[in-house]
Amino acid sequence: MLRDGTPEAGQNAEMRTDGMLRPANDDSAASWIEETIGPFGSGVRALVPPVFEAYARILHPAWAADGAPVRWATVAAWSGGSAHAMAEFEPMARERGRPSVPRPFTAPPHDGALPPATLEALSDVLARHTTMPDRCHFGLWEGYGWIDWMAVEMRLAAKLGLPNRTYLLFEGPLVAISDLGWREDLSDGSLRMRALDRRSIGFRERARAFVWPKKTEKVSHRPPAPSAATLHRESPNLIWPADRSWFVASEIDLDSTFVGGSTELINDLLADSRLEAWPASPADPVTADKDVLNRPS
């Protein structure tokens, strides 16, 4: 235990919270999802229940060397590829010929997670399209390595079992969407994990990016940190309000987030300049071979 009471990396200790998010006692609020979701691998319908008027795909940004987000359209303009509704990042970002300017990104989009600015923009729009912004439900994929560092009552939350995926369920207002996260501090050569604030759950970093104190090289899927004390926020994998007016899914293996809702909601998402979004439909595939426009000839 560190002097300020923070558990050291690797120490079997819990991080607690007095936050707005609370663990769900049962899965009753999610039963409609189990009843309507499509089979695993059946496209967007396997991520978002096919019960809404309209759908959108929100692209996760790529990352520049300084940690700034980079739109897919910017990457396509550089590579000569095409940014479109069914685009895949890797074939779209493939160099065609000899670009006259340097590559605009150094890291691809993050799978399964929206960055904080994008998540904030999304929640702004979502809040205008539900009568119950103070009563929302959040699903967190149970496979994250840092689940073990959550408070006991959080780990014992009810679960939603979907094909090939299981999620821990939480409840709270939509504004609590930004409460998920953790802080790492490498200023003294060791790794410290700190809760963000009193409202934080204090999740541990993802297992594949976790660094033990004796390691000399840090490998992370995240953009470079601007300082030794780095604040990270995590986005839920599933979000929906109690009135079921919309549904958001960030599948752990995809670099896009899908939203189902009213036509008005989807139009607002597509028109918001803070988001890079495209229309979608339940029948759209999400497999790695769907991008025929950017596929090498």
C-alpha positions as CSV (number, residue, x, y, z in Angstrom):
1,M,0.0,0.0,0.0
2,L,1.3,3.4,-0.9
3,R,1.5,6.2,1.7
4,D,-1.7,7.9,0.4
5,G,-3.6,4.6,0.7
6,T,-3.5,3.7,-3.0
7,P,-2.8,0.0,-3.7
8,E,0.4,-0.8,-5.5
9,A,0.4,-2.6,-8.8
10,G,-0.1,-6.3,-8.3
11,Q,-1.4,-5.8,-4.7
12,N,-4.6,-7.6,-4.0
13,A,-6.7,-4.6,-3.0
14,E,-10.0,-3.1,-4.0
15,M,-10.8,0.3,-5.4
16,R,-14.1,1.6,-4.1
17,T,-16.5,4.3,-5.2
18,D,-19.2,6.6,-3.9
19,G,-20.2,7.3,-7.4
20,M,-23.4,7.7,-9.4
21,L,-23.1,4.3,-11.1
22,R,-24.4,1.4,-9.1
23,P,-24.5,-2.3,-9.9
24,A,-27.7,-3.7,-11.2
25,N,-29.4,-6.2,-8.9
26,D,-30.9,-8.2,-11.7
27,D,-31.0,-8.4,-15.5
28,S,-34.7,-7.6,-15.9
29,A,-34.0,-4.2,-17.6
30,A,-32.0,-6.1,-20.2
31,S,-34.4,-8.9,-21.0
32,W,-35.7,-7.1,-24.1
33,I,-32.2,-7.2,-25.6
34,E,-31.8,-10.9,-25.2
35,E,-35.2,-11.4,-26.9
36,T,-34.5,-9.2,-29.9
37,I,-30.7,-9.3,-30.6
38,G,-29.6,-11.2,-33.7
39,P,-27.3,-14.2,-33.8
40,F,-23.5,-13.6,-33.2
41,G,-21.9,-12.6,-36.5
42,S,-25.1,-11.6,-38.2
43,G,-24.0,-8.0,-38.7
44,V,-25.2,-4.9,-37.0
45,R,-28.4,-6.7,-35.7
46,A,-26.0,-8.8,-33.5
47,L,-24.8,-5.6,-31.8
48,V,-28.0,-3.4,-31.7
49,P,-31.5,-4.9,-31.5
50,P,-33.2,-4.6,-34.9
51,V,-36.2,-2.8,-33.4
52,F,-35.4,0.9,-34.1
53,E,-36.4,3.3,-36.9
54,A,-32.8,4.1,-37.9
55,Y,-29.2,3.3,-37.2
56,A,-25.8,5.0,-37.4
57,R,-22.1,3.9,-37.3
58,I,-19.8,6.2,-35.4
59,L,-16.1,5.8,-36.4
60,H,-13.5,5.7,-33.7
61,P,-10.7,8.2,-34.6
62,A,-7.1,7.2,-35.4
63,W,-4.3,8.9,-33.5
64,A,-1.5,11.3,-34.4
65,A,1.9,11.2,-32.8
66,D,0.9,14.0,-30.4
67,G,-2.2,12.1,-29.3
68,A,-4.6,14.2,-31.3
69,P,-7.5,12.3,-32.9
70,V,-7.5,11.9,-36.7
71,R,-10.6,11.4,-38.7
72,W,-11.0,8.6,-41.2
73,A,-11.7,11.1,-43.9
74,T,-8.3,12.7,-43.3
75,V,-6.6,9.4,-43.5
76,A,-8.5,8.6,-46.8
77,A,-7.5,11.9,-48.3
78,W,-3.9,11.1,-47.5
79,S,-3.9,7.4,-48.7
80,G,-6.1,7.8,-51.7
81,G,-8.7,5.5,-50.2
82,S,-12.4,6.0,-49.7
83,A,-14.1,6.9,-46.4
84,H,-17.7,5.5,-46.7
85,A,-20.4,3.8,-44.7
86,M,-18.8,0.3,-45.0
87,A,-15.2,1.3,-44.8
88,E,-12.6,-0.7,-43.0
89,F,-9.7,1.3,-41.6
90,E,-6.8,-1.0,-42.6
91,P,-7.5,-1.2,-46.3
92,M,-8.7,2.4,-46.4
93,A,-5.4,3.6,-44.9
94,R,-3.2,1.6,-47.2
95,E,-0.8,3.8,-49.1
96,R,-1.6,4.2,-52.8
97,G,1.3,5.5,-54.8
98,R,3.5,8.0,-53.0
99,P,1.6,10.5,-50.8
100,S,3.0,14.0,-51.0
101,V,2.6,14.6,-47.3
102,P,3.6,12.6,-44.2
103,R,1.2,10.0,-42.8
104,P,-1.3,11.8,-40.6
105,F,-1.6,9.1,-38.0
106,T,0.7,6.8,-36.0
107,A,-1.8,4.6,-34.3
108,P,-5.1,3.0,-35.6
109,P,-8.5,3.5,-34.0
110,H,-9.1,1.8,-30.6
111,D,-11.3,-1.3,-30.7
112,G,-14.3,-1.4,-28.4
113,A,-13.9,2.1,-26.9
114,L,-14.9,5.6,-27.7
115,P,-12.4,8.4,-26.7
116,P,-13.7,10.9,-24.1
117,A,-14.4,13.7,-26.5
118,T,-16.3,11.5,-28.9
119,L,-18.2,9.9,-26.0
120,E,-19.1,13.3,-24.6
121,A,-20.4,14.5,-28.0
122,L,-22.4,11.3,-28.4
123,S,-24.0,11.6,-24.9
124,D,-24.9,15.3,-25.6
125,V,-27.0,14.1,-28.6
126,L,-28.4,11.0,-26.8
127,A,-29.6,13.1,-23.8
128,R,-31.9,15.1,-26.2
129,H,-33.6,12.0,-27.4
130,T,-34.8,10.3,-24.2
131,T,-37.3,11.1,-21.6
132,M,-35.2,9.4,-19.0
133,P,-31.6,10.7,-19.1
134,D,-31.4,10.1,-15.3
135,R,-32.3,6.4,-15.7
136,C,-29.8,4.7,-17.9
137,H,-28.2,1.2,-18.1
138,F,-24.6,0.4,-18.9
139,G,-23.0,-2.9,-19.9
140,L,-19.3,-3.6,-19.4
141,W,-17.7,-6.7,-21.1
142,E,-16.7,-9.1,-18.3
143,G,-13.5,-10.1,-20.0
144,Y,-11.4,-7.0,-19.2
145,G,-8.4,-7.9,-17.1
146,W,-8.9,-5.0,-14.7
147,I,-12.4,-6.2,-13.6
148,D,-10.6,-7.9,-10.6
149,W,-9.7,-4.5,-9.3
150,M,-13.2,-3.2,-9.1
151,A,-15.0,-3.0,-5.7
152,V,-16.6,-6.3,-4.7
153,E,-20.1,-4.9,-5.0
154,M,-19.3,-3.8,-8.6
155,R,-17.9,-7.2,-9.6
156,L,-21.1,-8.8,-8.3
157,A,-23.4,-6.8,-10.6
158,A,-26.0,-8.7,-12.5
159,K,-25.0,-9.9,-15.9
160,L,-26.4,-9.8,-19.4
161,G,-25.6,-12.9,-21.5
162,L,-25.6,-12.4,-25.2
163,P,-24.2,-14.7,-27.9
164,N,-20.4,-15.0,-27.3
165,R,-20.4,-12.0,-25.0
166,T,-21.3,-11.4,-21.3
167,Y,-21.6,-7.9,-19.7
168,L,-21.7,-6.6,-16.2
169,L,-24.7,-4.3,-15.8
170,F,-24.8,-0.9,-14.0
171,E,-27.4,1.8,-13.6
172,G,-27.2,5.5,-13.3
173,P,-27.7,8.8,-15.1
174,L,-26.4,9.3,-18.6
175,V,-23.8,11.9,-17.2
176,A,-22.2,9.0,-15.3
177,I,-20.9,7.8,-18.7
178,S,-17.7,9.7,-18.0
179,D,-17.1,8.3,-14.5
180,L,-15.5,5.1,-15.7
181,G,-11.7,5.3,-15.7
182,W,-8.4,5.1,-13.9
183,R,-5.2,7.0,-13.4
184,E,-1.7,5.8,-13.8
185,D,1.3,7.5,-12.3
186,L,4.8,6.5,-13.5
187,S,6.6,9.6,-12.2
188,D,8.7,7.6,-9.7
189,G,9.4,4.6,-11.9
190,S,6.6,2.5,-10.5
191,L,3.0,2.1,-11.5
192,R,0.3,3.5,-9.2
193,M,-3.4,3.2,-9.8
194,R,-5.7,6.0,-8.6
195,A,-9.4,6.5,-8.7
196,L,-10.3,9.5,-10.8
197,D,-12.4,11.1,-8.1
198,R,-15.1,10.3,-5.5
199,R,-17.5,9.4,-8.3
200,S,-15.1,7.0,-10.0
201,I,-15.2,3.2,-10.2
202,G,-11.5,3.2,-10.7
203,F,-11.0,0.5,-13.3
204,R,-7.6,-1.1,-13.8
205,E,-5.9,-0.7,-17.2
206,R,-6.6,-3.3,-19.8
207,A,-4.6,-6.5,-19.3
208,R,-2.8,-6.3,-22.6
209,A,-1.6,-2.7,-21.8
210,F,-0.8,-3.3,-18.1
211,V,2.8,-2.8,-17.0
212,W,4.3,-4.2,-13.8
213,P,6.9,-2.0,-12.0
214,K,9.9,-4.1,-13.0
215,K,9.1,-4.0,-16.7
216,T,11.3,-1.6,-18.7
217,E,9.1,-1.3,-21.8
218,K,5.5,-0.2,-21.8
219,V,3.4,-1.5,-24.6
220,S,0.0,0.1,-25.0
221,H,-2.7,0.5,-27.6
222,R,-3.4,4.0,-26.4
223,P,-1.9,7.3,-27.8
224,P,1.2,8.6,-26.2
225,A,0.7,10.2,-22.8
226,P,1.4,13.9,-22.5
227,S,2.8,13.6,-19.0
228,A,3.9,11.0,-16.4
229,A,0.6,11.2,-14.6
230,T,-2.0,10.0,-17.1
231,L,-5.7,10.1,-16.9
232,H,-7.6,7.4,-18.8
233,R,-11.3,7.0,-19.2
234,E,-13.2,4.0,-20.4
235,S,-16.4,3.9,-22.3
236,P,-19.2,1.3,-21.6
237,N,-19.7,-1.3,-24.3
238,L,-23.5,-1.0,-24.0
239,I,-25.7,2.0,-23.2
240,W,-29.5,2.4,-23.2
241,P,-32.1,4.5,-21.3
242,A,-35.0,3.1,-19.3
243,D,-37.5,4.2,-22.0
244,R,-35.5,2.2,-24.6
245,S,-35.6,5.1,-27.0
246,W,-32.1,4.3,-28.3
247,F,-29.3,1.7,-27.9
248,V,-25.5,2.1,-28.2
249,A,-23.0,-0.8,-28.7
250,S,-19.2,-0.6,-28.8
251,E,-18.2,-4.2,-29.6
252,I,-14.8,-5.0,-28.2
253,D,-13.4,-6.2,-31.5
254,L,-14.6,-3.3,-33.7
255,D,-13.3,0.2,-34.3
256,S,-16.8,1.6,-34.7
257,T,-19.8,2.2,-32.4
258,F,-23.3,1.5,-33.6
259,V,-26.4,3.3,-32.5
260,G,-30.1,2.5,-33.0
261,G,-32.9,5.0,-32.3
262,S,-35.4,7.3,-33.9
263,T,-34.9,8.9,-37.3
264,E,-34.5,12.3,-35.6
265,L,-31.7,11.0,-33.3
266,I,-29.8,9.4,-36.1
267,N,-30.1,12.6,-38.2
268,D,-28.8,14.6,-35.3
269,L,-25.8,12.2,-35.0
270,L,-25.0,12.4,-38.7
271,A,-25.2,16.2,-38.6
272,D,-23.0,16.7,-35.5
273,S,-19.6,18.0,-36.6
274,R,-18.0,16.5,-33.5
275,L,-18.8,13.0,-34.7
276,E,-17.7,11.1,-37.8
277,A,-20.8,9.1,-38.5
278,W,-22.5,7.2,-41.3
279,P,-25.9,5.7,-41.8
280,A,-26.2,2.0,-41.0
281,S,-28.8,-0.7,-41.0
282,P,-29.3,-4.0,-39.1
283,A,-28.4,-6.0,-42.2
284,D,-25.0,-4.3,-42.6
285,P,-22.1,-6.8,-42.1
286,V,-19.3,-6.0,-39.7
287,T,-16.8,-8.6,-40.9
288,A,-13.3,-7.8,-42.1
289,D,-14.1,-8.3,-45.8
290,K,-17.0,-5.9,-46.1
291,D,-15.1,-3.0,-47.6
292,V,-15.2,-3.7,-51.4
293,L,-14.3,-0.1,-52.3
294,N,-10.9,-0.2,-50.6
295,R,-10.1,-3.8,-51.2
296,P,-6.8,-4.3,-53.2
297,S,-7.6,-5.2,-56.8
